Amino acid sequence: MLIEEMKMPQLGESVTEGTISKWLVSIGDKVNKYDPIAEVMTDKVNAEVPSSYTGVIKELLAEEGDTLQVGEVICRIEVEAVAVEQEKNIQPKDSLYDNDHQPAEKEETEKKTMKNRYSPAVLRLAQEHDIDLEKVNGTGAFGRITRKDVLKLIEAGNIPKKGSLIQETKSYKSPKTAGDTEIPVSGVRKAIAQNMARSKTEIPHAWMMIEVDVTGLVELRNSIKEEFKAKEGFPLTFFPFFVKSVAEALKEYPQMNSTWAGDKIIQKKDINISIAVATDDALYVPVIKHADEKSIKGIAREINELALKVRTGTIEAKEMEGGTFTVNNTGSFGSIQSMGIINYPQAALLQVETIVKRLVVMKNGMIAVRDMVNLCLSLDHRVLDGVVCGRFLQRVKQILEGISKETTSVY
């Protein structure tokens, strides 16, 4: 018999960790290759992890709710040596776990090795915040320091510098008084929290806002919405017009469609717009691929289909990958001004606020009631500066203000 390890898989582009939301097996269970063994949750998607082997579950190395880095061992499976040899087409190697445990000296050696093996994310955070990793206690497998360990230090302001004493990180406990209700943090909420913390910790955010007159857009949409719904079978909201306008502007300002990569900036060729879709307790960001090539009707259909999949729990990982720029419809909640957190690792996010009627002084000096909206841009100041962002917003404004019943078709 041999002991094989199952590791946390990478379930999406830029995903670095996953949370075990539910074990589908117990110790002693017999599993076949490709049988689901656990439900794993990331900031992008929920998915079942299939077994890579046929055998018996010997050890579960994480509890439900635990978050592990991609590549960390989640369980161990006892398999037939012959089966492994056939699958790998190689001679089976000696295992550290032939007797269901590691020899003490090998385990200690492995602990020392893992303690000093740092992931690129950990090294980057340590460099940015001048953290002495030798003085950090890791909670990962064999004491390995995870990105979560480093983020906790940063958030607590408890950063061990070179030459300073070792500092311990303790979870903050808010005092509970009579009548307070404790709500357990779900795996989804933990994943969202970690991704938001990563974005705010690693990305130097800056913010800009522009005001847009969308009177023509409102008139066009209101004049065709009933006919559109009857013909197409789904509603025509204002949001697809904004997504299309942003996609067109990104073609002219490709710097906005970029990501930071340490020693270089990667400018994306495809324009894939991430959109935020909320459920009662979570936020998902499915992606409209090649949005610049789609009509307003096509974008509207895709928004409707993706939102339905999110709310019915049928969204797939591939539908949430590859986003290059995010457009968020905060206006649906009545918001008129907001500062969004960038969808890591993208370089910018645009919040579309509520359309409101306001008295506006026109170019001829006359006062008129117009439909106005604020567009709020959050930007990664490592990648983008005010000049290009200002010009990009001006172009989005120009496109939106040019929409009317006379000039625009949704098909």
C-alpha positions in Angstrom: 0.0 0.0 0.0 1.1 3.6 -0.7 -0.2 6.9 0.7 -0.9 9.5 -1.9 -1.6 13.2 -1.2 -4.5 15.3 -2.5 -3.6 19.0 -2.8 -5.7 22.1 -3.0 -6.3 22.7 -6.7 -6.2 26.0 -8.5 -9.9 26.6 -9.4 -9.5 29.7 -11.4 -7.2 32.3 -12.9 -5.3 34.3 -10.2 -6.8 32.1 -7.5 -4.2 31.4 -4.8 -6.2 29.7 -2.1 -9.5 27.9 -1.4 -11.7 27.2 1.6 -13.0 23.7 2.4 -16.7 24.4 2.7 -17.8 20.8 3.1 -16.1 17.4 3.2 -18.0 14.8 1.2 -16.0 11.9 2.6 -14.8 10.6 6.0 -11.8 8.8 7.2 -12.1 5.1 6.1 -14.3 5.8 3.1 -13.5 4.0 -0.1 -13.4 6.4 -3.1 -12.9 5.9 -6.8 -10.9 8.1 -9.0 -12.8 11.2 -10.0 -15.3 10.8 -7.1 -16.0 14.2 -5.5 -14.3 14.4 -2.0 -14.9 18.0 -1.0 -16.6 21.2 -1.8 -14.2 24.1 -2.1 -14.9 27.7 -2.2 -12.8 30.6 -3.6 -13.5 34.3 -4.2 -14.5 33.3 -7.7 -16.4 30.1 -7.6 -17.7 27.1 -5.6 -16.6 23.7 -7.0 -16.3 20.0 -6.1 -12.8 18.6 -5.9 -12.5 15.1 -7.5 -10.2 12.4 -6.1 -7.1 11.8 -8.2 -6.9 8.2 -6.9 -8.9 5.1 -6.1 -8.3 4.1 -2.5 -9.3 4.7 1.1 -9.3 8.0 2.9 -6.7 7.9 5.6 -6.4 11.4 6.8 -8.2 14.8 6.4 -5.7 17.6 7.0 -8.2 20.5 7.1 -11.5 21.1 8.8 -14.6 22.6 7.2 -14.1 26.4 7.0 -10.3 26.2 6.8 -8.5 28.1 4.1 -5.5 26.6 2.4 -3.1 27.8 -0.2 -3.1 26.2 -3.7 -0.8 23.2 -3.6 -1.2 22.6 0.1 -2.2 19.0 1.1 -5.8 18.6 2.0 -6.0 14.8 2.6 -4.2 11.6 2.2 -5.5 8.4 0.4 -4.2 4.9 0.8 -3.9 3.3 -2.6 -2.7 0.0 -4.1 0.9 0.3 -5.2 0.1 -1.6 -8.5 -2.7 0.9 -9.3 -0.4 3.9 -8.8 2.3 2.3 -10.9 -0.2 1.7 -13.7 -1.6 5.2 -13.5 1.8 6.9 -13.4 3.5 4.4 -15.7 6.6 4.5 -13.4 8.0 2.4 -10.6 6.4 3.3 -7.3 8.7 5.3 -5.0 9.3 4.7 -1.3 6.7 6.7 0.7 7.3 8.6 3.9 3.9 7.2 5.0 4.2 3.5 4.5 3.3 2.9 8.2 0.6 5.6 8.3 3.0 8.1 9.9 6.2 10.0 9.2 9.4 9.0 10.9 10.1 11.7 13.5 13.4 12.8 12.0 11.9 13.1 8.4 8.9 15.0 9.7 11.2 17.5 11.6 13.3 18.0 8.5 10.2 18.6 6.4 8.9 21.1 8.9 12.1 23.1 8.8 12.1 23.0 5.0 8.5 24.1 4.7 8.9 26.9 7.3 11.4 28.6 5.0 9.6 28.1 1.7 7.7 31.2 0.9 5.2 31.7 -1.9 5.6 34.7 -4.3 2.6 36.4 -2.7 4.2 36.1 0.8 7.5 37.4 -0.4 5.9 40.3 -2.2 3.9 41.3 0.9 7.0 40.9 3.1 9.0 43.2 0.8 6.3 45.8 0.5 5.8 46.0 4.3 9.4 45.3 5.5 8.4 42.1 7.3 11.0 39.8 8.8 9.6 36.4 7.9 12.0 34.6 10.2 9.9 36.1 13.1 6.5 35.0 11.8 4.8 31.9 13.0 3.1 30.1 10.1 -0.2 28.3 10.3 0.1 26.4 7.0 1.2 22.8 6.6 4.3 22.0 8.6 4.4 25.6 9.9 4.6 27.2 6.4 3.8 30.9 6.4 0.7 31.6 4.3 -0.4 34.9 2.7 -3.3 34.9 5.3 -0.7 34.9 8.1 1.0 37.9 6.7 -2.2 39.8 6.0 -3.3 39.3 9.6 0.0 40.9 10.8 -0.5 43.8 8.4 -4.1 44.4 9.4 -3.3 44.2 13.1 -0.3 46.6 12.6 1.8 44.0 14.4 4.6 43.8 11.9 7.9 42.2 13.1 10.8 44.2 11.7 14.4 43.0 11.4 16.0 43.5 14.8 12.7 43.7 16.7 11.2 41.2 19.1 9.0 38.4 17.9 5.4 39.6 18.0 2.3 37.5 18.3 -0.8 38.1 16.4 -4.1 37.7 18.3 -7.6 37.7 16.8 -9.5 40.8 17.9 -12.4 39.9 20.2 -15.2 42.5 20.3 -16.9 42.6 23.7 -20.4 41.0 23.6 -23.2 42.6 25.5 -26.8 41.5 26.3 -28.9 41.3 23.2 -26.0 41.0 20.7 -26.3 38.2 18.1 -23.2 36.3 16.9 -23.3 35.4 13.2 -20.8 32.8 12.1 -18.7 33.9 9.2 -19.4 31.6 6.2 -16.8 30.3 3.9 -18.1 32.6 1.1 -17.8 35.6 3.4 -14.3 34.6 4.4 -13.2 34.3 0.8 -14.7 37.7 0.0 -13.0 39.3 3.0 -9.7 37.8 2.1 -9.9 39.0 -1.5 -10.9 42.5 -0.5 -8.1 42.7 2.1 -5.6 41.5 -0.5 -6.8 44.2 -3.0 -6.7 47.0 -0.4 -3.3 45.8 1.0 -1.5 45.3 -2.3 -3.1 47.9 -4.5 -2.6 51.7 -3.9 -6.1 52.9 -4.7 -7.0 56.3 -6.1 -10.4 57.6 -7.1 -12.1 59.8 -9.7 -15.7 60.8 -10.5 -17.4 62.3 -13.5 -21.0 63.5 -14.0 -22.9 62.4 -17.2 -26.1 63.6 -18.8 -27.9 60.4 -19.9 -31.2 62.0 -20.8 -31.1 60.6 -24.3 -30.2 57.1 -23.1 -33.2 57.2 -20.6 -35.6 58.3 -23.4 -34.3 55.6 -25.7 -34.5 52.8 -23.2 -37.9 53.8 -21.9 -39.4 54.1 -25.4 -38.4 50.5 -26.3 -38.3 48.5 -23.1 -41.9 47.0 -23.3 -41.4 46.0 -27.0 -38.0 44.6 -26.2 -39.2 42.5 -23.3 -42.1 41.1 -25.4 -39.8 40.3 -28.4 -36.6 39.0 -26.6 -38.1 37.5 -23.4 -35.8 39.4 -21.0 -35.8 43.0 -19.7 -33.7 45.8 -21.1 -32.1 47.7 -18.2 -29.8 50.7 -18.3 -26.8 48.7 -17.3 -26.0 47.1 -20.7 -25.6 50.6 -22.2 -22.9 51.5 -19.6 -21.1 48.2 -20.2 -21.1 48.7 -23.9 -19.9 52.3 -23.6 -17.0 51.3 -21.2 -16.0 48.5 -23.6 -15.8 51.0 -26.5 -13.7 53.4 -24.5 -11.3 50.6 -23.4 -10.5 50.0 -27.1 -9.3 53.6 -27.3 -7.6 53.6 -23.9 -6.0 50.1 -23.6 -3.9 51.2 -20.7 -7.1 50.9 -18.6 -7.3 47.2 -19.5 -4.1 46.2 -17.7 -2.8 44.5 -14.7 0.3 44.9 -12.4 2.8 42.1 -12.6 5.7 43.3 -10.3 8.4 44.2 -12.8 6.1 44.8 -15.7 2.6 45.9 -16.6 0.5 43.5 -18.7 -1.9 45.1 -21.1 -4.7 42.7 -22.0 -5.7 42.2 -25.6 -9.2 41.0 -25.0 -11.8 43.2 -23.4 -13.6 41.1 -20.8 -15.9 43.0 -18.5 -16.5 41.6 -15.0 -19.9 42.5 -13.6 -20.8 42.3 -9.9 -23.9 40.2 -9.0 -25.0 40.0 -5.4 -26.9 37.2 -3.6 -28.2 37.6 0.0 -24.8 36.8 1.5 -22.2 37.0 -1.2 -20.9 38.8 -4.2 -19.8 37.2 -7.5 -18.2 38.6 -10.6 -19.1 36.7 -13.7 -17.4 37.9 -16.9 -18.8 39.1 -20.3 -16.1 38.0 -22.7 -15.2 40.2 -25.7 -17.8 42.8 -24.6 -16.6 45.3 -27.3 -17.7 42.8 -30.0 -21.3 42.5 -28.7 -24.3 44.6 -29.3 -26.3 46.2 -26.4 -28.9 43.4 -26.9 -26.2 40.7 -26.7 -24.7 42.3 -23.5 -28.2 42.6 -22.0 -28.9 38.9 -22.7 -25.6 37.8 -21.2 -26.1 40.0 -18.0 -29.5 38.4 -17.5 -28.2 34.9 -18.0 -25.2 35.3 -15.8 -27.2 36.9 -13.0 -29.7 34.0 -13.1 -26.9 31.5 -12.9 -25.4 33.2 -9.9 -28.7 33.4 -8.0 -29.5 29.7 -8.8 -26.0 28.5 -7.9 -25.3 27.1 -11.4 -22.5 29.5 -12.4 -19.4 27.7 -13.6 -15.7 28.6 -12.9 -15.0 29.3 -16.5 -17.7 32.0 -16.5 -16.0 33.9 -13.8 -12.4 33.8 -15.2 -10.5 36.2 -17.5 -12.0 39.5 -16.5 -9.9 42.5 -17.4 -12.0 45.5 -16.1 -15.0 45.6 -13.7 -18.2 47.6 -14.1 -20.4 47.6 -11.0 -24.1 48.6 -11.0 -24.2 50.3 -7.5 -27.0 52.5 -8.7 -29.4 49.5 -8.4 -29.2 50.1 -4.6 -29.9 53.8 -4.8 -26.2 54.9 -4.4 -25.2 58.2 -5.9 -21.5 58.2 -5.0 -19.2 55.4 -3.9 -15.5 54.3 -3.8 -15.2 50.7 -4.9 -12.5 48.2 -4.1 -10.7 47.0 -7.2 -11.3 43.5 -8.4 -7.8 42.0 -7.9 -5.7 41.7 -10.1 -7.4 44.2 -12.4 -6.2 47.8 -12.5 -9.6 49.6 -12.4 -13.2 49.4 -11.5 -16.1 51.6 -12.5 -19.2 52.2 -10.3 -22.3 53.2 -12.1 -24.5 55.2 -9.7 -28.2 55.9 -9.7 -29.7 58.0 -12.5 -31.4 61.0 -10.9 -33.4 63.9 -12.3 -31.7 67.3 -11.6 -32.0 70.9 -12.6 -29.1 71.6 -15.0 -27.8 74.8 -16.5 -27.5 74.1 -20.2 -24.9 75.6 -22.6 -27.4 78.3 -23.8 -27.9 79.4 -20.2 -31.3 77.9 -19.9 -32.2 75.6 -16.9 -33.7 72.2 -17.7 -34.6 68.9 -15.9 -32.1 66.3 -17.0 -31.3 62.7 -16.2 -27.8 62.7 -14.6 -25.6 59.9 -13.3 -22.2 59.8 -11.5 -19.5 57.4 -12.7 -17.0 56.6 -10.0 -13.6 55.1 -11.0 -11.3 53.3 -8.6 -7.8 52.9 -10.1 -4.5 51.1 -9.3 -2.0 54.0 -9.1 0.9 51.7 -9.8 -0.6 51.1 -13.3 -2.6 54.2 -14.0 -2.3 58.0 -13.6 -4.9 60.8 -13.5 -4.3 61.9 -17.1 -5.2 58.6 -18.8 -8.1 57.9 -16.3 -9.5 61.4 -16.8 -9.4 61.0 -20.6 -11.0 57.6 -20.3 -13.8 58.9 -18.2 -14.3 61.8 -20.6 -14.6 59.3 -23.5 -17.2 57.2 -21.6 -19.1 60.4 -20.9 -19.0 61.4 -24.6 -20.2 58.0 -25.7 -23.1 57.9 -23.2 -24.2 61.5 -23.9 -24.3 60.6 -27.7 -26.9 57.9 -27.2 -30.4 58.8 -28.3 -33.5 57.4 -30.1 -32.2 59.0 -33.4 -28.6 57.7 -33.2 -28.5 54.4 -31.4 -29.7 50.9 -32.0 -29.6 48.1 -29.4 -29.2 45.5 -32.1 
